[in-house]
Amino acid sequence: MNIQNNINQVKKEIENACISCNRSVDEVTLIAVTKTKPVEAVEQAMKLGIIDVGENKVQEITAKYLVFEDQLKWHMIGHLQTNKVKYIIDKVSMIHSVDSLKLACIIDKEARKHDLIVDILIQVMIVNEDTKYGINEEALEELLNQVKDLKNIKVKGLMTIAPYVSNPEDNRAVFTKLRKILIDMNLKNIDNINMDVLSMGMTNDYKVAIEEGATMVRVGTAIFGERNYTKG
Ligand SMILES: *Cc1c(COP(=O)(O)O)cnc(C)c1O
C-alpha cells in the first residue's frame, strides 16, 4: 500500500472523469477520508498535497485537529449529534451531514458564539435505507425554508451517501437525482439559498458521481486502503 501512488491514481481518475464529461478538474474537490487512519497517514497525505480531509466522528476530528490544526480543511461527513456540535464548530471547514432543523439550529447557535459563519450541506437520502441518515427529498424544501434565515450558517449544497453496490453504474441514477434536486431547489428562489456544492461519490463510484456533477468526492479506501474497525 503506497499512499503516494494511490493519491496520484485517484487524481488521475478524477482528471479522466472530468475530461470524459467536459468538466474542468478545478470543479472537483478531492476530500481524503482519513477516518480510522492514524496521524502518520494523514501527515503523509498532507505532504502529498491533500488539503481537504473527511472524518465521521467528532472525537477523531478533535484528536487530529490537535496535531494539524488549520493546515488541513476538516470536513465532518458523518452523523452529528447535537450535543457534540460545540466540540468541532470552530475546527471544521464544512459540515456535510445536516439533516434536521434541530441540528441546523444548534450549529447556527454554536457558530454565533465564535462569530463564525459555518458552511453546511444538507444530507439527502435518495435511496431509502433505514440504516442511513439524511432527509427525504419531500422534506428538503421545507427544511431550506426553515434554515434560510439562520445567520451563522451558510447552506452551500447537498450531500448524499449512495448505497454500496458492486457495479458503480447502479448508483448513476442516485447522483443524477441529487443534481436534479439541487437545480430544482435553486429554481425555487428561496431567500439566501443558492447552492452549488454536490458532495457525492466514494471510492467505489466517484467517477460516475463526477460524470453526474459531483463537486466534492469523498475517497477513503482508494487512498488509505481498507479500514480496520476491529482494533477499536
Ligand atoms: C467512510 C466514508 C466515505 C469514504 O468511503 P470509501 O469507500 O472508503 O471511499 C465517504 N463518505 C462518507 C460519509 C463516509 O462515511
The ligand as a MOL file (V3000), in Angstrom:
LIG
                    3D

  0  0  0     0  0            999 V3000
M  V30 BEGIN CTAB
M  V30 COUNTS 15 15 0 0 0
M  V30 BEGIN ATOM
M  V30 1 C -16.2190 6.3880 5.0040 0
M  V30 2 C -16.9250 7.3780 4.1910 0
M  V30 3 C -16.5010 7.7080 2.8990 0
M  V30 4 C -15.3160 7.0560 2.2230 0
M  V30 5 O -15.5970 5.7380 1.8560 0
M  V30 6 P -14.6220 4.8820 0.9220 0
M  V30 7 O -15.4900 3.8550 0.3260 0
M  V30 8 O -13.5780 4.3140 1.8230 0
M  V30 9 O -14.0320 5.8050 -0.0750 0
M  V30 10 C -17.2090 8.6680 2.2120 0
M  V30 11 N -18.2750 9.2920 2.7580 0
M  V30 12 C -18.7110 9.0080 3.9920 0
M  V30 13 C -19.8910 9.7230 4.5270 0
M  V30 14 C -18.0550 8.0500 4.7450 0
M  V30 15 O -18.5150 7.7740 5.9830 0
M  V30 END ATOM
M  V30 BEGIN BOND
M  V30 1 1 1 2
M  V30 2 1 2 3
M  V30 3 2 2 14
M  V30 4 1 3 4
M  V30 5 2 3 10
M  V30 6 1 4 5
M  V30 7 1 5 6
M  V30 8 2 6 7
M  V30 9 1 6 8
M  V30 10 1 6 9
M  V30 11 1 10 11
M  V30 12 2 11 12
M  V30 13 1 12 13
M  V30 14 1 12 14
M  V30 15 1 14 15
M  V30 END BOND
M  V30 END CTAB
M  END
